[in-house]
Amino acid sequence: MWECNFLCTSTGTKAGADELFVTWALSSAAQVDDSSYKTVELKLCFGVPSQIDRPWRKTNNVLSKDKTCGFNIGSPQPYNRAGNTINWLVRKEIPFAHYFVRAYVLDSAGEKVAYGQSSNAQRTSNLFRIEAISGRHASIDIAAAVFSAFSVISLLGFFFYEKTSTRGRKA
C-alpha cells in the first residue's frame, strides 16, 4: 500500500556525518480511503540481521510492544497523498546496525492506521548499514598510554625505593 524509498551510500552511512534522503507516498495502485490520514511519522527500524540475539530490538505485531523502530527520522510530516521527501542527518547516537525505513500514517487522534516500509515484509532485503561513531580518538589513546607508562614507572620507582630503604635498615 505504501511506498517508502531511501537513498544512502552503498558502503555504509556514517552516524553524525551522512544524510538519508527518504521519499514516501501512497502507492498509486492502492484503492483506499485516506480521508482519515493526517500525519506521517518516519522511523528508522532494525533489520533482521541486527535483531538476532538482541531481545531489546524484538519485533512484535502489537505496535505498543514492538521494539523494531526505535528512532524517529525528523518530526511528523503532514499527510499528502502524493508523498513527501525528507533529508535527515543521521544522529551521532544511532548504533551500528542494518536498518530500513518505515512510514507510519496517523489519524487525527494520533493512532497508527497504516504503514509502509523500504524493506520486504520479512525485513531482510533492501537494508542499509549505519556505521556508528566509535567514541575513541587519538587523544584518548595517547592519554591512556601516558597514564599506563606513568603507573608502571611509579610502581618500579616505589619498588626500588622499598629495596633501598630495607637495605639501609639491615646495615
Contacts in CASP RR format, 6 or more apart in sequence:
PFRMAT RR
TARGET T0000
AUTHOR 0000-0000-0000
METHOD contacts of the structure
MODEL  1
MWECNFLCTSTGTKAGADELFVTWALSSAAQVDDSSYKTVELKLCFGVPS
QIDRPWRKTNNVLSKDKTCGFNIGSPQPYNRAGNTINWLVRKEIPFAHYF
VRAYVLDSAGEKVAYGQSSNAQRTSNLFRIEAISGRHASIDIAAAVFSAF
SVISLLGFFFYEKTSTRGRKA
1 26 0 8 1.000
1 27 0 8 1.000
1 30 0 8 1.000
1 32 0 8 1.000
1 114 0 8 1.000
1 116 0 8 1.000
2 24 0 8 1.000
2 25 0 8 1.000
2 26 0 8 1.000
2 27 0 8 1.000
2 30 0 8 1.000
2 103 0 8 1.000
2 105 0 8 1.000
2 114 0 8 1.000
2 115 0 8 1.000
2 116 0 8 1.000
2 117 0 8 1.000
3 24 0 8 1.000
3 25 0 8 1.000
3 26 0 8 1.000
3 27 0 8 1.000
3 116 0 8 1.000
4 22 0 8 1.000
4 23 0 8 1.000
4 24 0 8 1.000
4 42 0 8 1.000
4 101 0 8 1.000
4 102 0 8 1.000
4 103 0 8 1.000
4 116 0 8 1.000
4 117 0 8 1.000
4 118 0 8 1.000
5 22 0 8 1.000
5 23 0 8 1.000
5 24 0 8 1.000
5 118 0 8 1.000
6 20 0 8 1.000
6 21 0 8 1.000
6 22 0 8 1.000
6 23 0 8 1.000
6 101 0 8 1.000
6 118 0 8 1.000
6 128 0 8 1.000
7 20 0 8 1.000
7 21 0 8 1.000
7 22 0 8 1.000
8 18 0 8 1.000
8 19 0 8 1.000
8 20 0 8 1.000
8 21 0 8 1.000
8 128 0 8 1.000
9 18 0 8 1.000
12 18 0 8 1.000
12 128 0 8 1.000
12 129 0 8 1.000
12 130 0 8 1.000
12 131 0 8 1.000
13 20 0 8 1.000
13 90 0 8 1.000
13 128 0 8 1.000
13 129 0 8 1.000
13 130 0 8 1.000
13 131 0 8 1.000
14 90 0 8 1.000
14 130 0 8 1.000
14 131 0 8 1.000
14 133 0 8 1.000
15 90 0 8 1.000
15 91 0 8 1.000
15 92 0 8 1.000
15 93 0 8 1.000
15 94 0 8 1.000
15 130 0 8 1.000
15 131 0 8 1.000
15 132 0 8 1.000
15 133 0 8 1.000
16 89 0 8 1.000
16 90 0 8 1.000
16 91 0 8 1.000
16 92 0 8 1.000
16 94 0 8 1.000
16 133 0 8 1.000
17 90 0 8 1.000
18 89 0 8 1.000
18 90 0 8 1.000
19 87 0 8 1.000
19 88 0 8 1.000
19 89 0 8 1.000
19 90 0 8 1.000
20 73 0 8 1.000
20 87 0 8 1.000
20 88 0 8 1.000
20 90 0 8 1.000
20 101 0 8 1.000
21 85 0 8 1.000
21 86 0 8 1.000
21 87 0 8 1.000
21 88 0 8 1.000
22 42 0 8 1.000
22 73 0 8 1.000
22 85 0 8 1.000
22 86 0 8 1.000
22 87 0 8 1.000
22 88 0 8 1.000
22 101 0 8 1.000
23 83 0 8 1.000
23 84 0 8 1.000
23 85 0 8 1.000
24 40 0 8 1.000
24 42 0 8 1.000
24 83 0 8 1.000
24 84 0 8 1.000
24 85 0 8 1.000
24 103 0 8 1.000
24 116 0 8 1.000
25 81 0 8 1.000
25 82 0 8 1.000
25 83 0 8 1.000
25 84 0 8 1.000
26 32 0 8 1.000
26 34 0 8 1.000
26 81 0 8 1.000
26 83 0 8 1.000
32 114 0 8 1.000
34 79 0 8 1.000
34 81 0 8 1.000
34 105 0 8 1.000
36 107 0 8 1.000
36 108 0 8 1.000
36 113 0 8 1.000
37 79 0 8 1.000
37 105 0 8 1.000
37 106 0 8 1.000
37 107 0 8 1.000
37 113 0 8 1.000
37 114 0 8 1.000
38 78 0 8 1.000
38 79 0 8 1.000
38 106 0 8 1.000
38 107 0 8 1.000
38 108 0 8 1.000
38 110 0 8 1.000
39 76 0 8 1.000
39 77 0 8 1.000
39 78 0 8 1.000
39 79 0 8 1.000
39 105 0 8 1.000
39 106 0 8 1.000
39 110 0 8 1.000
40 76 0 8 1.000
40 77 0 8 1.000
40 78 0 8 1.000
40 79 0 8 1.000
40 84 0 8 1.000
40 103 0 8 1.000
40 104 0 8 1.000
40 105 0 8 1.000
40 106 0 8 1.000
41 72 0 8 1.000
41 76 0 8 1.000
41 77 0 8 1.000
41 103 0 8 1.000
41 104 0 8 1.000
41 105 0 8 1.000
41 106 0 8 1.000
41 112 0 8 1.000
42 72 0 8 1.000
42 73 0 8 1.000
42 74 0 8 1.000
42 77 0 8 1.000
42 86 0 8 1.000
42 88 0 8 1.000
42 101 0 8 1.000
42 102 0 8 1.000
42 103 0 8 1.000
42 104 0 8 1.000
43 69 0 8 1.000
43 70 0 8 1.000
43 71 0 8 1.000
43 72 0 8 1.000
43 73 0 8 1.000
43 101 0 8 1.000
43 102 0 8 1.000
43 103 0 8 1.000
43 104 0 8 1.000
44 69 0 8 1.000
44 70 0 8 1.000
44 71 0 8 1.000
44 72 0 8 1.000
44 73 0 8 1.000
44 94 0 8 1.000
44 99 0 8 1.000
44 101 0 8 1.000
45 68 0 8 1.000
45 69 0 8 1.000
45 70 0 8 1.000
45 99 0 8 1.000
45 100 0 8 1.000
45 101 0 8 1.000
45 102 0 8 1.000
45 117 0 8 1.000
45 119 0 8 1.000
45 123 0 8 1.000
46 54 0 8 1.000
46 57 0 8 1.000
46 68 0 8 1.000
46 69 0 8 1.000
46 70 0 8 1.000
46 97 0 8 1.000
46 98 0 8 1.000
46 99 0 8 1.000
47 68 0 8 1.000
47 97 0 8 1.000
47 98 0 8 1.000
47 99 0 8 1.000
47 100 0 8 1.000
47 119 0 8 1.000
47 123 0 8 1.000
47 124 0 8 1.000
47 127 0 8 1.000
48 98 0 8 1.000
48 122 0 8 1.000
48 123 0 8 1.000
48 124 0 8 1.000
49 98 0 8 1.000
49 124 0 8 1.000
49 127 0 8 1.000
50 57 0 8 1.000
50 97 0 8 1.000
50 98 0 8 1.000
50 99 0 8 1.000
51 57 0 8 1.000
51 58 0 8 1.000
51 59 0 8 1.000
51 68 0 8 1.000
56 67 0 8 1.000
57 67 0 8 1.000
57 68 0 8 1.000
58 67 0 8 1.000
58 68 0 8 1.000
59 66 0 8 1.000
59 67 0 8 1.000
59 68 0 8 1.000
59 123 0 8 1.000
60 66 0 8 1.000
60 67 0 8 1.000
60 68 0 8 1.000
63 112 0 8 1.000
68 102 0 8 1.000
68 123 0 8 1.000
69 102 0 8 1.000
71 91 0 8 1.000
71 94 0 8 1.000
73 86 0 8 1.000
73 88 0 8 1.000
73 101 0 8 1.000
74 86 0 8 1.000
74 88 0 8 1.000
76 106 0 8 1.000
77 84 0 8 1.000
77 86 0 8 1.000
78 84 0 8 1.000
79 105 0 8 1.000
90 130 0 8 1.000
92 133 0 8 1.000
94 130 0 8 1.000
94 132 0 8 1.000
95 130 0 8 1.000
95 132 0 8 1.000
96 129 0 8 1.000
96 130 0 8 1.000
96 131 0 8 1.000
96 132 0 8 1.000
97 129 0 8 1.000
97 130 0 8 1.000
98 127 0 8 1.000
98 128 0 8 1.000
98 129 0 8 1.000
99 127 0 8 1.000
99 128 0 8 1.000
99 129 0 8 1.000
99 130 0 8 1.000
100 117 0 8 1.000
100 118 0 8 1.000
100 119 0 8 1.000
100 123 0 8 1.000
100 126 0 8 1.000
100 127 0 8 1.000
100 128 0 8 1.000
101 117 0 8 1.000
101 118 0 8 1.000
102 115 0 8 1.000
102 116 0 8 1.000
102 117 0 8 1.000
102 118 0 8 1.000
103 115 0 8 1.000
103 116 0 8 1.000
103 117 0 8 1.000
104 112 0 8 1.000
104 114 0 8 1.000
104 115 0 8 1.000
104 116 0 8 1.000
105 112 0 8 1.000
105 113 0 8 1.000
105 114 0 8 1.000
105 115 0 8 1.000
106 112 0 8 1.000
106 113 0 8 1.000
107 113 0 8 1.000
117 123 0 8 1.000
118 126 0 8 1.000
119 125 0 8 1.000
119 126 0 8 1.000
119 127 0 8 1.000
120 126 0 8 1.000
END
